[in-house]
């Protein structure tokens, strides 16, 4: 899967979180499993962190240069 396709899938996942609180809670609790079910392929040894910004917390992730 190329970066454009992966970006589209991630956009759909974010939109689903906005519409479905239960789905969002599942993604926060077990991101690797939810991403796998959504067809997002990740290496088996990759750690996935999902967190939610709030009105008092803003998270910024730097992409890898590799």
Secondary structure as UniProt FT lines:
FT   HELIX           3..19
FT   HELIX           21..29
FT   HELIX           31..37
FT   TURN            38..39
FT   TURN            44..45
//
